[in-house]
Amino acid sequence: MTVLPADELSLSPPQQQQQQEEQQQQRNEPIVSGMIDTVTNSTNDGSSLCEKEMCLAQRRIMQLDKEREERVARRRNPDNIFLKAIQYVMPYGGILSSSFNLASSTLGAGIVALPAAFQMSGIGMSTVYLVVVAIMVVYSFVLLTKVGERTGLRSYEKITRLLLGRGADYVLAVLMWLLCFGGDVSYVISMLRVIRGFLNNAESTPEFLKTLAGNRLITSAVWLVVMLPLCLPKEINSLRFVSTIAVMFIVFFVFCIILHTAQNGFTHGVRDDLVYFQHGNLAIQGLSVYMFAYVNQVNCFEVYEELYKPSVKRMTLSALLGTILCFVLYFLAGLFGYLEYGPTVTDSILDMYNPIEDKMMGVAYAGIILKLCVGYGLHMIPCRDALYHIIGIDVKTIAWWKNSLICGTLALASLLAGLFIPRITTVFGLLGSLCGGSIGYVFPALMFMYSGNFNVQSVGWGHFIGTYVLLFFGIIAIVFGTGASIYGEVLNSM
């Protein structure tokens, strides 16, 4: 008979199970770290791993896979009646739930800039961008999954360090920090636009609150009361369920855009000032927005860990379905928003609607507020973890008040940036090309190349050519996309 410690006697069975899983994960971390150090040291010394070390690594990988299978099996058979109902509709670790997790991780503030991206690139070119970027995203998941199976690791940063050497993981951490911090800035900008929509269109609003200073004041109050507290805890896993509900409001928001366009956008027929294929620097700027909106490769291994009977095929199907869902929502939001407002939509589509008069849009705006608050807190976790990786801090051992101080400082910086950066497309343009191109395309291609036996005989012509295409696509997006975004912002400021 096992005697529980006094502090565990008060825990419910699900809490005890969660605590045991966390303890098991902590015990596994030294195993994974040892694998990385062994391989990295052998690589740095210029010598190959001996057969004994390879066998030891394989046994460790098999041990971790077995524990993962047991964890997934337990969660696929919950005791709670409510969870059983959810399990029946959308089984834990299934392809449907995995694809929805991937879609929910990328659907957010980016969708409000899609009509402006259509205005930048034109309807035809935007459709091409959406399709090409979607294909590249799915293929990057194929390569990442193959690399994960070869190395046995389930961490983007650890695989980068193992295959690309010490220092590459710090470059990745910096890019991750920029991407997540920029995401939080975009959430603040979007929150400002939503609050402006309510305040400026309500007759009872005091005149001061209708000014930009008043909008910033109310946004800061919402940030202080709701958004900031979500950034302070070390773990906020319970918010992921709320995030799933918030995604439903994004779908509802897209429906409202379509309905609003159908009711008001074709009163005098289709606009004659629509552009189908844009040219010049403006067309390239739109690509950066699409790349930012699609970035979710950082969640690949997290979803793979939860996948039932994980394999490259099942992960590819999950990524394909999730990307198709994002593509449909992005295309509909961008197309119908642009069809109604044409060249007048140059930034967030939230500026174009009146949530007070349009009751359905008001409900959608309220749902967006929920999504922004939850997404803001969830984005702070990888932002904080990337910073901790750079400075060498373990989130499990740092004091609660120190973690809160660091996260609070990051949140305050994102608030100030979001309040004073006038255009959300500025954030998406700069970070979409630089961070999205690196994390989503360049790093997966390099990881696959350096995972061993990268030749035509081993991987085949398809993967051999596809990997180089993904690499060159990422490099081109970084160079031209970032340059076009900077040049465009310089022109806008003149």
Secondary structure as GFF3:
##gff-version 3
##sequence-region A 1 494
A	DSSP	three_ten_helix	6	8	.	.	.	ID=ss1
A	DSSP	alpha_helix	13	45	.	.	.	ID=ss2
A	DSSP	alpha_helix	51	75	.	.	.	ID=ss3
A	DSSP	alpha_helix	81	89	.	.	.	ID=ss4
A	DSSP	alpha_helix	95	106	.	.	.	ID=ss5
A	DSSP	three_ten_helix	109	113	.	.	.	ID=ss6
A	DSSP	alpha_helix	114	121	.	.	.	ID=ss7
A	DSSP	alpha_helix	123	151	.	.	.	ID=ss8
A	DSSP	alpha_helix	156	164	.	.	.	ID=ss9
A	DSSP	alpha_helix	168	201	.	.	.	ID=ss10
A	DSSP	alpha_helix	207	210	.	.	.	ID=ss11
A	DSSP	alpha_helix	212	222	.	.	.	ID=ss12
A	DSSP	pi_helix	223	227	.	.	.	ID=ss13
A	DSSP	three_ten_helix	229	231	.	.	.	ID=ss14
A	DSSP	alpha_helix	239	264	.	.	.	ID=ss15
A	DSSP	alpha_helix	281	294	.	.	.	ID=ss16
A	DSSP	three_ten_helix	297	299	.	.	.	ID=ss17
A	DSSP	alpha_helix	300	306	.	.	.	ID=ss18
A	DSSP	alpha_helix	312	341	.	.	.	ID=ss19
A	DSSP	three_ten_helix	342	344	.	.	.	ID=ss20
A	DSSP	three_ten_helix	349	352	.	.	.	ID=ss21
A	DSSP	alpha_helix	359	391	.	.	.	ID=ss22
A	DSSP	alpha_helix	400	420	.	.	.	ID=ss23
A	DSSP	alpha_helix	424	431	.	.	.	ID=ss24
A	DSSP	pi_helix	432	436	.	.	.	ID=ss25
A	DSSP	alpha_helix	437	437	.	.	.	ID=ss26
A	DSSP	pi_helix	438	442	.	.	.	ID=ss27
A	DSSP	alpha_helix	443	450	.	.	.	ID=ss28
A	DSSP	alpha_helix	456	476	.	.	.	ID=ss29
A	DSSP	pi_helix	477	481	.	.	.	ID=ss30
A	DSSP	alpha_helix	482	493	.	.	.	ID=ss31
###
